[in-house]
Amino acid sequence: MASSRLAGRDVFTLTDDGAQLFVRANPGAAKDEITGLWCGADDERRLAVKVTAPPDKGKANASIIKLLAKALGAPKSTLSVSAGETVRLKTITLIGDPVALEQALRGLTDD
C-alpha cells in the first residue's frame, strides 16, 4: 500500500487493517504537542511529539496515545505502542480504515 515518503524512511506505513506511525517522543516537556518532523541518522524521519508526562510506568506512552488520538480524531482504543515502549523511538499501531488514516496522517506529516 501507499506510504508517506518525506525524504528518507517512511513516517508512516499503511497496513491491511490500519497504519503504523513512527514517532520520536520527548517526555517531561513543558506541554503536550506535536512539533513536526524529526530527522535522525541515515535520514530517518519520524513524527516528533512532546508530552508533559514522565517516562515512568507507561505514563508518557499513555500521553502520546492521547495526544495522537485527539490530533487524528480517532478513539484512543485504536492506537497502541507496538514497539519502543521504553525508548524515545516508537512505533504506534493504528487500527482502522487505511484510506481514512492515510488522509489523517498526511495532515500531521505534510509540511
C-alpha positions as CSV (number, residue, x, y, z in Angstrom):
1,M,0.0,0.0,0.0
2,A,1.0,3.7,-0.1
3,S,3.2,5.4,2.4
4,S,4.3,8.9,3.3
5,R,7.9,9.3,1.9
6,L,9.2,12.5,3.2
7,A,12.8,12.2,2.1
8,G,14.2,9.1,3.8
9,R,12.4,6.4,5.6
10,D,8.6,6.5,5.9
11,V,7.0,8.5,8.7
12,F,4.0,6.1,8.4
13,T,3.2,2.9,6.6
14,L,-0.3,1.7,5.8
15,T,-1.3,-1.9,6.6
16,D,-4.3,-4.0,5.6
17,D,-6.1,-3.1,8.8
18,G,-4.7,0.4,9.6
19,A,-1.3,2.0,9.8
20,Q,2.0,2.2,11.7
21,L,3.3,5.6,12.7
22,F,6.9,6.2,13.6
23,V,7.4,8.6,16.4
24,R,10.2,10.3,18.4
25,A,9.0,11.0,21.9
26,N,10.2,13.7,24.2
27,P,8.7,13.1,27.7
28,G,8.8,15.6,30.5
29,A,8.3,18.5,28.2
30,A,6.6,21.8,29.1
31,K,3.4,21.0,27.2
32,D,1.9,18.2,25.1
33,E,2.3,18.9,21.4
34,I,3.2,17.6,18.0
35,T,6.3,19.5,16.9
36,G,6.8,18.4,13.4
37,L,9.3,16.0,11.8
38,W,12.4,14.7,13.5
39,C,15.3,13.7,11.3
40,G,17.7,11.2,12.7
41,A,20.7,9.1,11.5
42,D,20.6,7.8,7.9
43,D,17.9,10.4,7.0
44,E,15.4,8.6,9.2
45,R,12.2,10.6,9.6
46,R,9.7,10.4,12.5
47,L,6.9,12.5,13.8
48,A,8.2,14.4,16.8
49,V,5.9,14.6,19.9
50,K,6.4,16.2,23.3
51,V,4.4,15.2,26.4
52,T,4.5,16.5,29.9
53,A,4.2,13.1,31.4
54,P,7.4,11.5,32.7
55,P,8.8,8.3,31.2
56,D,7.6,6.3,34.2
57,K,5.4,3.2,34.3
58,G,3.9,3.9,30.8
59,K,2.7,7.4,31.7
60,A,4.4,9.1,28.7
61,N,3.2,6.4,26.3
62,A,-0.4,6.9,27.5
63,S,0.0,10.7,27.0
64,I,1.4,10.1,23.5
65,I,-1.6,7.9,22.6
66,K,-4.0,10.5,24.0
67,L,-2.3,13.3,22.0
68,L,-2.2,11.4,18.7
69,A,-5.8,10.1,19.1
70,K,-7.0,13.7,19.5
71,A,-4.9,15.0,16.6
72,L,-6.2,12.2,14.3
73,G,-9.8,12.3,15.6
74,A,-9.6,8.6,16.4
75,P,-10.6,6.7,19.6
76,K,-7.7,6.1,21.9
77,S,-8.6,2.4,21.8
78,T,-7.5,2.2,18.2
79,L,-3.9,3.3,18.9
80,S,-1.2,1.3,20.7
81,V,2.6,1.4,21.2
82,S,3.7,-1.7,19.3
83,A,7.5,-1.1,19.5
84,G,9.7,1.1,21.7
85,E,7.7,1.1,24.9
86,T,10.8,2.1,26.9
87,V,12.7,4.2,24.4
88,R,12.2,7.5,22.6
89,L,11.8,6.0,19.1
90,K,8.4,4.3,19.0
91,T,6.1,2.6,16.6
92,I,2.4,3.4,17.1
93,T,-0.1,1.0,15.5
94,L,-3.4,2.4,14.4
95,I,-6.4,0.2,13.6
96,G,-9.0,1.5,11.2
97,D,-9.7,2.2,7.5
98,P,-6.3,2.7,5.9
99,V,-7.6,5.3,3.4
100,A,-9.1,7.5,6.2
101,L,-5.9,7.0,8.3
102,E,-3.7,8.0,5.4
103,Q,-5.6,11.2,5.0
104,A,-5.4,12.0,8.7
105,L,-1.7,11.1,9.0
106,R,-0.8,13.2,5.9
107,G,-2.4,16.1,7.8
108,L,0.0,15.6,10.6
109,T,3.1,14.9,8.5
110,D,2.9,17.1,5.4
111,D,4.7,20.4,5.5
